Amino acid sequence: MNKCMTMFRSIAIVLMLTMTALPVMAADMSSVATLAKPAPGGASWKVAQVAALHRTIEKLLAGPALRGAQVGLVVVDTVRGNTLYSKNADQEFMPASNFKLLVGSTALKILGTGFAYTTSVASDGPPQNGVIAGNVYLQGGGDALLTAKDLDAAAAAVAAQGVTSLSGSVVTDATHFDAVRYGYGWSWDDLPFYYAPVITALELEDGVIHMYFSPGAAAGEPAPITIQPSTGAFTLDNRLVTGPPKSKDTSELVRPWDEPATIRITGSYPAGAKMSGDVHPAVPDPQSYAGDVFAKALAAHGVAAGGPVQSGKTPAGATILWSKHSEAMPQLLADFWYPSDNLMGEMFLKELGFRLKGAPGTAANGAAMENQYLKSAGIDPATVSISDGSGLSQYDRITPRDLLLILQNDWNSPNRDVVLNALPVAGVRGSLKSSYKGTAAEHNGFAKTGSISHVRTISGYVKTRTHGPVTFSFMINQWMGEDQPHGAADLATLRGAVLAAIASQ
């Protein structure tokens, strides 16, 4: 494996911490009903108790795990508002996926708990004697979690209306959002991977193709690749070969710059190995991907199109043949925050832009809406730099105090329970499901994590033993520990100790 590919794989491993669940898996909210959430109450903090907590945290932060890093940490009594600890609370940090707290909280307040995305299928006119004279339009409304199963249901609904053919084409409509495909400041070497998907208003399967590797019969033979759903919307350039038995899996995803519609697989996959897990690379063009899968579904249900899939705009007054609403905001927020889904962050941002100025929704207009929200939460927008909705951008900046104030605003809003239900919980769910087990933070830390190269962040709420809830934001930049053999484990231990020190009070 060459040096560049090694670097790409390291970046992929780091960023998998940012979005860990497989795409298009709804968040499991089964813990919501039984898990005791942070609630008002508890004894006031005494001066001596605050001082003791301060000493404990200072000792932990002085350890070798954070050597040379920029560290910001602010902790407040959620209910009473008094500061329990503060270090560099007003310095600006790269937030990584902690930035999702901003777009998620803004979307919850502005779009409301009843909000859902809508995808529809329409035609130039109603069917006549089994024929649609003209086109059928697949109109995207921003639902990142639309599935191939949904499109099959749409095709079945069209066929159930007696349609056997259309004289025109399947036309994909993504005009609900603009055509800017990536967030500003995204790293080019992230683009083949699922956590850096192409952004359009018409997505399918969270912007990925489900891909699996199998070994050939013997070393040196081509290694077969299986994809789901079946599609011809991109070129699959399979250069994967079968390696010797028990050899290292050196498979790599490549997006050739001079072949933008190609997904290339290189390297080797060991002979005798089982089929791989879902590699799920980002597709080059989600709009054409959705259109191709829908056209194939129509054909499978006996509906023939008169021409190839095209892109365009649904005309005013088109006949609606099928529509689907996504889950409503509370579940969308959990689907977003539990696994830290980058694409959903960008969809929320552009939907906010649509709410501000209409179609097409843009990231710039979404950022303007976020700035309005920041002001309403008592935050100076000048302390925040917004380049995307997911936190993947190298240009995003925010302070620990800003994130804490966003969380405090959520706590004091009518949507407190929606937010608490949508946050990962230590040892229970989401990106914290395996974290801090056996410590006082287990079951008591409700927080959003963030991770990109040299950045680790976590912000949320902690249930304490006697003082009620605490709100915190813990941000680390310029962290070199990821390059050390035990750096990640050491940092996880340190963060767990900080949260446990708070929870045990």
N, C-alpha and C positions, 0 to 999 in steps of 0.2 A: 504494500500500500504506500503510495507516495506521500510526501510531507503534507501537501495540500489536502489530500483526501483524509489523512489522519486528523488534520485540524478540523475539517468539516464534520467528521464523526464525533470529535470532542464537543464541538458546538452543538451538534444534534443531541448529545447526551445531556449537556447542560440545559438546553432549552426544553427538553422533554419534561424537566421539572416544572416548567412554566405551564405546560398543557399536557397533563398526564393521561387523561382518559382517551379511549378510542373515540374517534369522531362518531357523531350521530347516536350516542348512547345517552338517553335521558338520565338526569341525576336521580339517584336513589334517595328519596325523601322519607324512607320508612322510619328513620330515626326521629323525625320531627315530632311525632306525637308523644314519644316516651322520654325524650331527652329534656332534662331540666335546663331551661335557658336562663341567661343572666336576667335578673329582675331587680327593681328598686328595693332598697332596704339595707340593713346592716348597720353596724356601729361606725360612728365617725372615727377618722384616723387621729390618733394622738401624736403630738410632736415627736415623742420618743420613737413611736412606731415608724413614722416617716423617715426619721434619721437612721433607724436600723435598716430599713429597706434600701435607703440610699447607699449605705456602706456595703451592703451585700451586692448590689448591682455594680457599684464601682469596682469591687474586687473581681467580679466575674468579667467585666469588660476589659480589665487590665491583663487578662490572660493571654497566652501566646496565639490563640486561635484568631485574634483580630489584629495581630501585629501589622502596623503600617496602614491599616484600613481607615477610611473615613466612616465614622460611626455617629448616627443620630438616634436618640431614643427619648421619647416623651411619654410620661405615664400620668394620667389624671383619674381622680375619683369621678366616675361617670355621672353619678347623681348629684354630687355637691360641687363638682367642678374644680376642686383645689388640686394643684400640681403636686404629685408625689415624687417625681424624678424628671429631670430635664437635662439633656446633653445635646448640643448642636441642633436644637429643635427648629431653628429658623434658617439653617443652611439648606441649600438646594441639592437634591439628590436625584440620580436616575432611579425611577421607581420600579422598573420591570413591571410585573403583573399587579403590583399594588395600585397601578394606575387604573386598573379595572374597577376599583372602588369609585373612582370619579365618574366614569361613564355609566356604570350600573346605578349609582345613587341618583345621578341626574335623570337617567331614563325612567327610573321608578317614580320620581317626583313629577316629571314633565309629561310622560306618556301615560302614567297611571297604572293601577293594578289590573285594570281590565284590558290593557293593550295586548294585541296579538298581531302577528304578521299574517298577510293573506296572499296566497298563490291562487291564480285562476287560469282556467282554460276558456277561451271565447272563440267565436267564429264571425265571419263577415255577415252571416245571416243564418236564420234557422235552417235545419236540414229539410230538404224537399225530396221525397221519394228515396231516402237513404243517401242523398248526395248533399254535401256542403259546397255551394258555389263560391269558391274563394278559399281563403286561408283559415287555418286554426292557429290561434295565438296562445302561447304559453307565457303568461305574464308573472314575473317574479316580483314579490313584494318585500324581499329582504329576509326570508326565512332560511337561515343557515342550515337548519336541520331537516329540510325537505329530503325525502328518501326516494329511492327507486321504487319502493313499494307504493309510495304515494302516487308516483307517476303512473304506475300500473293501474291503480284505482281510478285515476283520471281517465286513462284510456278506456277502461272498462265502462266508465260512466258515459263516455261519448258513444261507444258501441251500443250500449243499452238504449240509446235514443234512436236506434235503427240506422245509424250512420255506417255506411260501408265504404265510402270514398269521399275525398275532397278534391276539387279541381285544382286547388292551389297547393301551398306548402304548409308545413309546420313552421311558424314564425316565432322566434324567441324574443321576448320583450324584457329588457333589463333597464328600461329608462326611468324606473323609480329612483335609481341612484345614478351618479355620474359614472364615467368610464375610467376613472383613476383606479388602477388595478392593485396597487400596493400602498402601504402606509409610507409617509415621508420619513426617511431615515432608517428604513429597514436594511439589513445587511444582505448583499447580493447572494452570499453563500448560504443563506437560509432558504432560498426560494424553492428548491426541490422538495422541501419537507412540509409535512402536514401543518406545522405550527406557523407557516408563513404562506397561507393560501391566497390565491387571487381573489380580489373583492369585487363582487358584482351583486346586483339586486336579485339575480336568478342563480341560486346555488343548488347543489345537489350533494348529498352525503357529506356535508360539512366541508365541501371543497376538495375532497380526496377521491381517489379510486382505491378500492380494497384490493390489495396485491399480495400474492403468496408465492414463495419460492419453493421449488422441489429439486432434489438432485437428479441428475441423469443416471443411466444404468452403470456407468463406470467413469472413473476420473478422466478428465479431458473432454467429455461429451458436453453438449449444450445442456444447461439447466433450465427446465421448463418453468414458465411463469403463468400463474392463473390470475385473472382479474375479474372482479365483480363490481358493478353490473357490466355486462357486455357492452362495449362501445367502440366506435371507430372515430371518436372525436379528437384523438391524438395519436401520434405514432409511438408505438412501443418498440424501442431499439434494444433488443435483448442480446447483450454481449456477455451474459453471465454463463460461466462454465462450471462444471463439476470438479471440485477439488478432491484430493486424496481422502480416504476415510479418516475421520477424527481431526481433519485439518481445520484451521480457523475460517470462520465465515468472514470473507472480505468483501461481501457485496456492497455496492455503493449506488446511490441515486445521483444522477447527473442531469442537469437541465442545460443542454448546449445553447450557448448564446446565439449562434448562427442558425439554430433550428428550434425556434420558440415553441413549436407544437409537438416537440419530441420529449419523451421521458426515456432516458437511457439507463440501463442497468449494467454495471461492470463488476468485475471481480469474480470470486469463486464461492461455491456453496458446497459443503462437504458431502461426499458420497456416503450413502447410508443414513443420512440425517432425516428426521421427520420434516414434513412440510413446515415452513416458517410460520410465525405469527403474521398478523396483518401489518404490512410495511406502510400502507396508506400514504403514498406520496401525494403532494398537491397536484391537481390537474392544471394544465396550462390555460384552459379556457372553460370555466364552469358553465358559461351560458350555452356554448355549443355542446358541451357534455350533457347538460340537462335536455337540450333539444333533441340530441341523437337518441338518448335513452327513451324519451317520450315517443319519438317517431317509431322506434322499434316496438314499444309497447302497443302503440296503435295498430301496427302491422300484425302483431301477435293476436290482437283482438279482432282482426278481420277488417281493419280500416286502412284503405290504401290512399297514399298521398300522391298528388299529381306532380310534385317537384321536390327538390332537396330541401333540407332544413336551411332556413335563412334567419337573419336577425332583423328586427324592425320594431314598430310601435303599434300597439293595439288601437284600432280606430275608436273614436267616440261612438257610443251606441252599439258596440259589438254585442252579439248574443252570448250570454254566459252559459256555458255548458257544464262547468264544474268549478268548485272553489274549495279551498281548504284553509282553515285558520290554524295557526300554530297554537301551542299551549299558551296560556295567558301569562302575564308578566311574573307572578310569583314563581312559577315553575321555570320560565325562561331565565330568571335571575339565578336560580339554583343550577340550571344547565350551564350557565355562563361561569359562575364563580366556583362551583365544586371542582371541575377539572381545569379551570382557567382557560377557556376556549377563546383563542385570539380572534378567530373570524367573527364570533358573536360580538366581541367588543367593537369591531369595525362596523358591523351592521347597526348596532345601537348608535354609534356616533353619526353615521349617515342618516339614520332614521330621525335623529334629533335635528339634523340639518334640514331634512324634509319638513319636519314640524315647524321649523322657523320660517322657511322661505319657499316651500313647495318643491316639486320635482324640477330637476333631479336633486336628491339629497346629496350633500357634499360634506366632506370632513371639515372644511373650513367653517361652514355654517353650523355644523354640529359643535365645533369648538366654541363658536360664538354663544351658542346655547349653554354650553358648559360654563362659560365665563359668567353668564347671568346667574347660573346656579351657585357658583362660587361666591358671588357677591351676596346672594341671599343667605348663605351660610356664614357670613362674616369673614370671608377670605378675600384677600387682595389678589385679583387675577394676575397682577404683575409678578407674583411669586411662583407662578405656575407657567410652564411652557408646554403647550399641547400640540403634538405632532401626529398622534394617532389615538385609537380607542383602546388598544390592547396593552400598551406598555412595551411593545417590541422595538419601538424606535430608539435609536441612539440619542435623539434630541429631546425626549421627554424629560421634564424636570418638575419636582414638587418638593415641598418641605415636609418633615415629619409632623410639624404642627398643623399644616394644611390637611393632611390625611386624618389626623386626629379630629379636627373640626368637622370634616365630612362625616366621620363616624358619630360624632356627638350630635350632629344635625339629624342623622338617621335615627339615633336613639330617641331624640325628642320629637320625632315626627309620628304621624299616625301609622307609619309603615314599619315600626320597630320590629314587629314579629316577622314580617316578610324578609327583612334584612337578616335577622338572626337565623331564620330557617334556611336562608340561601348561602350562608357562610360555611366553609369547611370547619370541622371540629376536631380537635386533637384526639387521636385514637379512635375516631368514630367514622368520619366521612370526608370525601373530597380529597384535596391535595394534602390534608393533614391526617388522613386515615391511619397511617403507620407511624405517626410522629408522637414523641413525648410519652409513650406508653410507660406505665410504672412510675410516673412522676405526678406531682400535684397538679400539673397542667392538663393531664389526661381528662377528657370529658369537660374541662373547664375553659379551654382556649377556643374561642370562636373567632377565626381570623382568616384573612386573605394573604397568601404567600406570593412571592415574586422572585424570579431567578433568570438573569441573563449573565453573560460573561462578566465576571468580577463584581457582580451585584447580587445581593441577597436582601430581601425585604419581607417584613411581616407586620401586618397592622390589624387590629380588631379589638375584641373585648375579652377580659378574663374574669371569671367568677372567683371571688376570693372566699376564704373560709368564714370570715366574720364581718367583712366591711362592705359587702355588696359588690357590684360590678366595677371594674376598672377598664378604661379605654387606653389603648397604647398604639404607638407607631415606632417600629424598630427598623431602621434603614442602615444598610451597610453598602458602601461603594469602595472601589479601589481595593477589593479583597483579593489577595493573591493565594489564598488557601486552596482554591480549586486546583492549583498546580501541584499541590502536595499530596502524598499518598493517603493520608488520613485527614486531609483538610475538611472535606465535607462532613465527615462524621464528627470531627471536633467542633465544627460550627453548630451542627445540629444539637450536640450535647450542651453547648453554651447557651443557645437560644432556649432550649428546653429548661435549663437551669434558671434563666432569667424569668421565664413565664411561671415556672414552679415556685420561685421565690415570691412572686406576686400572689399567685393562687393560694399559697399556704398561709397568708396573713389573715 
